């Protein structure tokens, strides 16, 4: 990326004017690690560098450039990842102790926001895609039903695209929410590439264009920006921007990294200068890959082709930049696929879970990277025996929520052997990370379906993370055998 953004130019100018008798301790003279070059821009809030939490100079101008590029009413740079943006956005939209409508397949950071705000939740669970066993799109009708049942909801929270690239009909959902005066908050961490200049190349249906009130994105996932960089976009007048600022003061560091901020403005500059060519080349790489894997016999690659309604009835749309491969019909787990690609082909993939493998692509991939991946998958497909693996248990529907997560986490708990936990109420989260979507949340009744799915995933090599139980084969459950709390859902 050869474009020097205005923020970078300003910091370079500031760095050359004076000797730093201020943070950081490397004084722009001693690299923190050999070869690390961005320390030269690593400064603090001094005259000329602006203040992220009270921006009125070069940072305000940089964020305005980004808002214009994405088509947002206002944008904030985040240096704590999408996590800090989600925490701040939920807190700004939902007053302490209020009720929210939330998709059950949200990232753990949404659950943490619910805990911190002591929010009551009406959960809406998307249907499962039968072909790949992942969550499908959130149906607008389900959101409408939840809004009818909860006219006092402070906001609706959902994820689109999901970690696996599944998109929901955000325009329809936003219209339903706004007709009732309810803000829509979208975790679009995996969809920062959904911006106006990408629409001509097939990336349509983003949250900003749909009019979502608050949208959180992670440019570092699919765009040329450093890890931990994120964006928070605001649209319309349903959310007070001053309250968003106040919550960012709470959840984001007061010592933001200027190299990360330069990264975000540099990403904006690169897209504004040559984004059309970048997205066109990305689309060409993806189209070649799709054509090359169309003839696979046993490995399956998620694709919304002509047979989409029959194969993927629960999916409204899918981001083809997320390559989801299922090895079940070849007798391969996702972990086995990942190991083969690592050992024999030099690819390190993003995620292996159950029979699925996820490869993430971006505008910055090498021209031949996806061609080589298609070649690798074809070779694995040819060598795979015709012995399907035993089917994994389907993605378990959540058990009934007996009490809100914060209440469950505050109650007395005990460790219970996992094989005897069915019927108890969970006192912890259980998830595979990535993607970080809880299979089990505090306050939910533990069901046989969860127990079977957890056992099947672990047998397939997927590591499940527990937030309390550290002893293998145990779960943290509420000590009270029947802690039903009136008024909870």
C-alpha positions as CSV (number, residue, x, y, z in Angstrom):
1,X,0.0,0.0,0.0
2,X,1.8,3.1,-1.2
3,X,-0.7,5.8,-0.3
4,X,0.5,8.0,2.5
5,X,-2.7,9.1,4.3
6,X,-3.1,12.7,5.7
7,X,-2.9,11.4,9.2
8,X,0.4,9.6,8.5
9,X,1.8,12.8,6.9
10,X,0.7,14.9,9.9
11,X,2.3,12.5,12.4
12,X,5.5,12.3,10.5
13,X,5.6,16.1,10.5
14,X,5.0,16.3,14.3
15,X,7.7,13.7,14.9
16,X,10.3,15.7,13.3
17,X,9.6,19.0,15.1
18,X,10.7,18.3,18.6
19,X,12.3,15.9,21.1
20,X,9.6,13.9,22.9
21,X,9.7,14.5,26.7
22,X,6.4,12.5,26.8
23,X,5.1,9.0,26.3
24,X,5.8,6.4,24.9
25,X,9.1,5.3,26.4
26,X,10.8,4.3,23.2
27,X,11.0,8.0,22.3
28,X,10.7,7.2,18.6
29,X,14.4,6.2,18.8
30,X,14.5,2.6,19.9
31,X,12.4,0.0,18.1
32,X,10.4,-2.1,20.5
33,X,11.3,-5.1,18.4
34,X,13.8,-5.6,15.5
35,X,12.3,-4.6,12.2
36,X,9.2,-2.9,13.7
37,X,9.0,0.4,11.9
38,X,5.7,1.9,13.0
39,X,7.1,3.0,16.3
40,X,8.1,6.3,14.6
41,X,4.5,7.3,14.6
42,X,3.8,6.0,18.1
43,X,3.0,9.2,20.0
44,X,0.6,10.6,22.5
45,X,-1.9,13.5,22.7
46,X,0.3,16.5,22.3
47,X,-0.4,19.7,20.3
48,X,-0.9,18.7,16.7
49,X,-1.8,15.1,17.2
50,X,-5.4,15.6,18.4
51,X,-7.2,13.5,21.0
52,X,-9.3,10.5,19.9
53,X,-11.7,11.0,22.8
54,X,-12.2,14.7,22.0
55,X,-11.3,14.9,18.4
56,X,-11.2,18.2,16.7
57,X,-8.1,18.1,14.5
58,X,-6.3,15.5,12.4
59,X,-8.3,12.6,13.9
60,X,-11.6,14.3,13.4
61,X,-10.7,14.9,9.8
62,X,-9.6,11.3,9.4
63,X,-12.8,9.9,10.8
64,X,-14.8,12.2,8.6
65,X,-13.0,10.8,5.5
66,X,-13.9,7.3,6.6
67,X,-17.5,8.1,7.3
68,X,-17.8,9.6,3.8
69,X,-16.2,6.5,2.2
70,X,-18.6,4.1,4.0
71,X,-21.6,6.4,3.6
72,X,-22.2,6.7,7.3
73,X,-23.6,9.7,9.2
74,X,-20.6,9.6,11.6
75,X,-17.7,7.2,12.2
76,X,-15.4,6.6,15.1
77,X,-12.0,5.0,15.0
78,X,-11.6,2.1,17.5
79,X,-8.3,0.7,18.8
80,X,-9.8,-2.0,21.0
81,X,-11.2,-4.1,18.2
82,X,-14.9,-4.5,17.5
83,X,-15.3,-5.7,21.1
84,X,-15.0,-2.2,22.5
85,X,-17.3,-0.9,19.8
86,X,-20.0,-3.5,20.6
87,X,-19.7,-2.8,24.4
88,X,-20.1,0.9,23.8
89,X,-22.8,0.6,21.2
90,X,-25.0,-1.7,23.3
91,X,-24.6,0.5,26.3
92,X,-25.4,3.6,24.3
93,X,-28.6,2.1,22.8
94,X,-29.9,0.2,25.8
95,X,-30.2,1.9,29.2
96,X,-29.1,0.0,32.3
97,X,-31.7,-2.7,33.1
98,X,-33.7,-2.4,29.9
99,X,-34.8,-5.1,27.6
100,X,-33.2,-5.9,24.2
101,X,-34.0,-8.2,21.4
102,X,-30.9,-10.2,20.4
103,X,-30.0,-12.8,17.9
104,X,-28.8,-15.9,19.8
105,X,-25.8,-16.3,17.5
106,X,-24.1,-13.1,18.5
107,X,-20.4,-12.9,19.5
108,X,-19.5,-13.2,23.1
109,X,-18.8,-9.5,23.4
110,X,-22.6,-8.9,22.9
111,X,-23.3,-11.2,25.8
112,X,-20.7,-9.4,27.9
113,X,-22.5,-6.1,27.1
114,X,-25.7,-7.7,28.2
115,X,-24.1,-8.8,31.5
116,X,-22.6,-5.3,32.2
117,X,-25.9,-3.5,31.4
118,X,-28.0,-6.0,33.5
119,X,-30.2,-6.3,30.4
120,X,-33.2,-8.5,30.0
121,X,-33.1,-10.4,26.7
122,X,-35.6,-11.7,24.3
123,X,-33.6,-14.1,22.2
124,X,-34.3,-14.8,18.6
125,X,-32.5,-17.9,17.2
126,X,-31.8,-18.1,13.5
127,X,-32.6,-21.4,11.8
128,X,-29.7,-23.8,11.1
129,X,-28.4,-24.4,7.6
130,X,-28.9,-28.2,7.1
131,X,-26.0,-28.6,4.7
132,X,-23.2,-27.2,6.8
133,X,-24.7,-27.1,10.3
134,X,-24.1,-23.4,10.8
135,X,-26.6,-20.6,11.7
136,X,-28.5,-19.3,8.8
137,X,-30.0,-15.8,8.3
138,X,-32.2,-14.2,10.9
139,X,-35.7,-14.1,9.4
140,X,-37.4,-10.7,9.3
141,X,-40.6,-12.4,10.4
142,X,-38.9,-13.6,13.6
143,X,-37.7,-10.1,14.3
144,X,-41.2,-8.7,13.7
145,X,-42.7,-11.3,16.1
146,X,-40.2,-10.3,18.8
147,X,-40.9,-6.6,18.3
148,X,-44.6,-7.3,18.7
149,X,-44.0,-9.3,21.8
150,X,-41.6,-6.7,23.3
151,X,-42.9,-3.2,22.4
152,X,-40.6,-1.9,25.2
153,X,-37.4,-3.2,23.6
154,X,-34.5,-0.7,23.7
155,X,-32.9,-2.0,20.5
156,X,-32.5,-5.1,18.3
157,X,-29.0,-6.6,18.1
158,X,-27.8,-9.1,15.4
159,X,-24.8,-10.3,13.5
160,X,-24.4,-10.0,9.7
161,X,-22.4,-11.4,8.1
162,X,-21.7,-14.2,10.5
163,X,-18.3,-15.7,11.0
164,X,-19.1,-18.1,8.2
165,X,-20.3,-15.3,5.9
166,X,-24.1,-15.7,6.2
167,X,-26.0,-12.4,5.7
168,X,-29.5,-11.4,6.8
169,X,-31.9,-9.2,5.1
170,X,-30.8,-6.1,6.9
171,X,-32.9,-3.7,4.8
172,X,-36.1,-5.5,5.7
173,X,-35.1,-5.8,9.4
174,X,-34.1,-2.2,9.7
175,X,-37.5,-1.1,8.2
176,X,-39.3,-3.3,10.7
177,X,-37.3,-1.8,13.6
178,X,-37.6,1.8,12.5
179,X,-41.4,1.5,11.9
180,X,-41.6,0.9,15.6
181,X,-39.0,3.5,16.6
182,X,-36.5,0.8,17.7
183,X,-32.8,1.2,16.8
184,X,-31.0,-1.6,15.0
185,X,-27.4,-2.4,16.1
186,X,-25.5,-4.7,13.7
187,X,-22.2,-6.5,14.6
188,X,-20.7,-6.3,11.1
189,X,-17.2,-7.1,12.3
190,X,-16.7,-9.5,9.4
191,X,-18.2,-7.2,6.9
192,X,-16.1,-4.0,6.8
193,X,-15.7,-4.6,3.0
194,X,-19.5,-3.9,2.6
195,X,-19.1,-0.2,1.5
196,X,-20.5,1.6,-1.6
197,X,-17.5,1.2,-3.9
198,X,-17.7,-2.6,-3.4
199,X,-21.3,-2.9,-4.5
200,X,-20.4,-3.0,-8.1
201,X,-18.4,-6.1,-7.5
202,X,-21.0,-8.1,-5.7
203,X,-20.8,-7.0,-2.1
204,X,-24.3,-5.7,-1.5
205,X,-26.5,-5.8,1.6
206,X,-24.3,-4.1,4.1
207,X,-25.5,-2.7,7.4
208,X,-24.6,1.0,6.7
209,X,-26.5,1.0,3.4
210,X,-29.4,-0.7,5.0
211,X,-29.7,2.2,7.5
212,X,-28.8,0.3,10.7
213,X,-28.4,2.8,13.5
214,X,-25.1,1.6,14.9
215,X,-22.7,-0.6,12.9
216,X,-19.5,-2.1,14.3
217,X,-16.8,-3.3,11.8
218,X,-13.3,-4.8,11.9
219,X,-11.4,-3.6,8.9
220,X,-8.4,-5.7,9.9
221,X,-10.4,-8.9,9.0
222,X,-10.8,-8.3,5.3
223,X,-9.1,-5.0,4.5
224,X,-5.6,-3.6,4.7
225,X,-5.5,-2.5,8.4
226,X,-3.7,-3.7,11.5
227,X,-5.1,-6.2,14.0
228,X,-7.2,-4.5,16.7
229,X,-8.5,-1.7,14.4
230,X,-12.2,-1.3,14.2
231,X,-14.9,1.2,13.2
232,X,-18.2,2.3,14.8
233,X,-20.7,3.9,12.4
234,X,-23.7,5.9,13.4
235,X,-26.8,6.6,11.1
236,X,-30.0,8.5,11.8
237,X,-31.1,10.3,14.9
238,X,-32.3,7.4,17.1
239,X,-29.0,7.2,19.0
240,X,-27.4,10.1,20.8
241,X,-23.8,10.6,19.4
242,X,-22.8,12.2,22.7
243,X,-23.9,9.0,24.5
244,X,-21.8,7.0,22.1
245,X,-18.8,9.2,22.9
246,X,-19.4,8.8,26.6
247,X,-19.5,5.0,26.3
248,X,-16.4,4.9,24.2
249,X,-14.7,6.8,27.0
250,X,-15.8,4.0,29.3
251,X,-14.8,1.0,27.1
252,X,-11.9,2.2,25.0
253,X,-8.4,2.9,26.2
254,X,-7.5,6.5,27.1
255,X,-4.1,5.9,25.5
256,X,-5.0,5.0,21.9
257,X,-2.2,3.7,19.6
258,X,-1.4,6.1,16.9
259,X,0.0,3.4,14.6
260,X,-3.4,1.8,14.7
261,X,-5.1,5.0,14.0
262,X,-2.8,5.7,11.1
263,X,-3.6,2.2,9.9
264,X,-7.3,3.0,9.8
265,X,-6.8,6.3,7.9
266,X,-4.3,4.5,5.6
267,X,-6.9,1.9,4.8
268,X,-9.4,4.6,4.0
269,X,-6.8,6.3,1.7
270,X,-6.0,3.1,0.0
271,X,-9.6,2.3,-0.7
272,X,-10.4,5.8,-1.9
273,X,-7.4,5.8,-4.2
274,X,-7.6,2.3,-5.7
275,X,-10.5,0.5,-4.1
276,X,-12.4,-0.2,-7.3
277,X,-9.4,-2.1,-8.7
278,X,-8.8,-3.9,-5.4
279,X,-12.4,-5.2,-5.2
280,X,-12.5,-6.1,-8.9
281,X,-9.3,-8.2,-8.5
282,X,-10.7,-9.9,-5.4
283,X,-13.9,-10.8,-7.3
284,X,-11.9,-12.2,-10.1
285,X,-9.9,-14.4,-7.7
286,X,-13.1,-15.6,-6.1
287,X,-14.8,-16.3,-9.4
288,X,-11.9,-18.4,-10.6
289,X,-11.9,-20.3,-7.3
290,X,-15.6,-21.0,-7.5
291,X,-15.3,-22.3,-11.0
292,X,-12.3,-24.5,-10.1
293,X,-14.1,-26.2,-7.1
294,X,-17.4,-26.7,-8.8
295,X,-16.6,-30.3,-9.8
296,X,-15.5,-31.5,-6.3
297,X,-17.0,-34.9,-5.6
298,X,-16.9,-35.3,-1.8
299,X,-15.7,-32.0,-0.3
300,X,-18.4,-29.4,-0.3
301,X,-17.8,-25.7,-0.6
302,X,-20.6,-23.4,0.5
303,X,-22.0,-21.7,-2.6
304,X,-25.4,-20.1,-3.2
305,X,-25.9,-21.4,-6.8
306,X,-29.1,-22.1,-8.7
307,X,-30.0,-24.9,-6.2
308,X,-29.6,-22.5,-3.2
309,X,-33.3,-22.7,-2.0
310,X,-33.1,-26.5,-1.8
311,X,-29.6,-26.8,-0.3
312,X,-29.6,-23.6,1.9
313,X,-33.2,-22.8,2.7
314,X,-32.2,-20.9,5.8
315,X,-29.7,-18.5,4.1
316,X,-30.8,-15.2,2.6
317,X,-27.3,-14.4,1.2
318,X,-23.7,-15.4,1.6
319,X,-20.4,-13.6,1.4
320,X,-18.3,-15.5,-1.1
321,X,-15.2,-14.1,0.5
322,X,-15.7,-16.6,3.3
323,X,-14.7,-20.1,1.9
324,X,-16.5,-22.7,4.0
325,X,-15.6,-26.3,3.3
326,X,-17.2,-29.4,4.7
327,X,-15.3,-32.7,4.7
328,X,-18.1,-34.9,6.2
329,X,-18.8,-36.8,2.9
330,X,-15.1,-37.5,2.5
331,X,-14.8,-38.8,6.1
332,X,-12.7,-35.8,7.1
333,X,-13.1,-33.4,10.0
334,X,-12.3,-29.8,9.7
335,X,-9.3,-30.4,11.9
336,X,-8.0,-33.1,9.5
337,X,-8.6,-30.8,6.5
338,X,-6.7,-28.0,8.2
339,X,-3.8,-30.3,9.1
340,X,-3.5,-31.5,5.5
341,X,-3.6,-28.0,4.1
342,X,-0.9,-26.9,6.6
343,X,1.4,-29.9,6.1
344,X,1.2,-30.5,2.4
345,X,0.2,-27.2,0.9
346,X,1.5,-24.5,3.3
347,X,-1.9,-23.0,4.1
348,X,-2.9,-21.9,7.6
349,X,-6.7,-21.6,7.6
350,X,-8.9,-19.5,9.9
351,X,-11.0,-22.1,11.7
352,X,-11.8,-25.8,11.9
353,X,-15.0,-26.8,13.8
354,X,-16.7,-30.2,13.5
355,X,-16.6,-31.2,9.8
356,X,-16.2,-27.6,8.6
357,X,-13.1,-25.6,7.6
358,X,-13.1,-21.9,7.1
359,X,-10.6,-20.0,4.9
360,X,-10.8,-16.2,5.0
361,X,-9.9,-14.2,1.9
362,X,-9.4,-10.4,1.5
363,X,-8.6,-7.7,-0.9
364,X,-4.9,-8.2,-0.2
365,X,-4.6,-11.9,-1.1
366,X,-1.8,-12.9,-3.5
367,X,-3.0,-13.2,-7.2
368,X,-2.5,-17.0,-7.2
369,X,-3.4,-17.8,-3.6
370,X,-7.0,-19.0,-4.2
371,X,-5.9,-20.9,-7.4
372,X,-3.5,-22.8,-5.2
373,X,-6.2,-23.5,-2.6
374,X,-8.5,-24.8,-5.3
375,X,-5.8,-27.1,-6.5
376,X,-5.2,-28.3,-3.0
377,X,-8.9,-29.0,-2.3
378,X,-9.1,-30.9,-5.7
379,X,-6.2,-33.1,-4.7
380,X,-7.7,-33.8,-1.3
381,X,-11.0,-34.6,-2.9
382,X,-9.5,-37.0,-5.3
383,X,-7.6,-38.9,-2.6
384,X,-10.5,-39.0,-0.1
385,X,-12.0,-42.4,0.4
386,X,-15.7,-43.0,-0.2
387,X,-16.4,-43.5,3.5
388,X,-18.5,-40.7,5.0
389,X,-17.7,-39.8,8.5
390,X,-20.5,-40.4,11.1
391,X,-22.7,-37.3,11.0
392,X,-22.1,-34.8,13.8
393,X,-25.0,-33.8,16.0
394,X,-26.7,-30.7,14.6
395,X,-26.1,-27.3,16.1
396,X,-28.1,-27.4,19.3
397,X,-31.0,-25.0,19.8
398,X,-30.5,-23.1,23.0
399,X,-32.3,-24.4,26.1
400,X,-34.9,-22.1,27.7
401,X,-33.5,-19.1,29.4
402,X,-34.4,-19.4,33.1
403,X,-32.8,-16.1,34.1
404,X,-30.6,-13.4,32.5
405,X,-26.8,-14.1,32.1
406,X,-25.8,-11.5,34.7
407,X,-28.1,-13.0,37.3
408,X,-26.9,-16.5,36.6
409,X,-23.3,-15.4,37.0
410,X,-24.0,-13.8,40.3
411,X,-25.7,-16.9,41.9
412,X,-24.0,-19.7,43.8
413,X,-22.7,-22.4,41.5
414,X,-21.2,-25.8,41.6
415,X,-19.2,-28.1,39.2
416,X,-21.1,-31.0,37.8
417,X,-20.0,-33.9,35.6
418,X,-21.0,-33.0,32.1
419,X,-22.9,-36.3,31.6
420,X,-25.1,-35.5,34.6
421,X,-25.7,-31.8,33.8
422,X,-28.8,-32.2,31.6
423,X,-31.7,-30.3,33.2
424,X,-29.5,-28.1,35.3
425,X,-29.1,-24.3,34.6
426,X,-25.7,-23.2,33.2
427,X,-23.5,-20.9,35.3
428,X,-20.9,-20.3,32.6
429,X,-20.4,-19.9,28.9
430,X,-19.3,-22.7,26.6
431,X,-18.1,-21.9,23.1
432,X,-15.7,-22.8,20.3
433,X,-13.3,-19.9,19.6
434,X,-13.4,-19.0,16.9
435,X,-16.2,-18.1,16.2
436,X,-16.9,-17.2,19.9
437,X,-20.7,-17.7,19.7
438,X,-21.9,-19.4,22.9
439,X,-23.2,-22.9,22.5
440,X,-24.4,-22.5,26.1
441,X,-25.0,-19.3,28.0
442,X,-25.4,-18.6,31.7
443,X,-29.0,-18.9,32.8
444,X,-30.0,-21.4,30.1
445,X,-31.3,-24.9,30.9
446,X,-28.8,-27.6,29.7
447,X,-30.5,-29.8,27.1
448,X,-29.6,-33.3,25.8
449,X,-29.1,-31.6,22.4
450,X,-26.3,-29.4,23.8
451,X,-24.7,-32.4,25.6
452,X,-24.7,-34.4,22.3
453,X,-23.4,-31.6,20.2
454,X,-20.6,-30.7,22.7
455,X,-19.5,-34.4,22.8
456,X,-19.6,-34.6,19.0
457,X,-17.6,-31.5,18.5
458,X,-14.9,-32.5,20.9
459,X,-14.6,-35.9,19.4
460,X,-14.1,-34.2,16.0
461,X,-11.1,-32.3,17.4
462,X,-12.9,-29.0,18.3
463,X,-11.7,-27.5,21.5
464,X,-14.6,-26.0,23.6
465,X,-13.8,-23.1,25.9
466,X,-15.4,-23.0,29.4
467,X,-15.4,-19.7,31.3
468,X,-15.6,-21.4,34.7
469,X,-15.1,-25.1,34.6
470,X,-11.4,-26.0,34.0
471,X,-11.7,-29.7,34.9
472,X,-12.3,-31.8,31.8
473,X,-15.7,-33.4,31.7
474,X,-17.4,-30.8,34.0
475,X,-19.8,-27.9,33.6
476,X,-20.5,-25.1,36.0
477,X,-24.2,-25.1,36.9
478,X,-26.3,-23.1,39.4
479,X,-26.4,-24.6,42.9
480,X,-30.1,-24.0,43.2
481,X,-31.8,-26.9,41.3
482,X,-34.7,-24.7,40.2
483,X,-33.7,-21.0,40.1
484,X,-36.6,-19.8,38.0
485,X,-36.9,-16.0,38.1
486,X,-40.3,-14.5,37.4
487,X,-40.4,-12.1,34.5
488,X,-37.4,-13.6,32.6
489,X,-37.6,-15.2,29.2
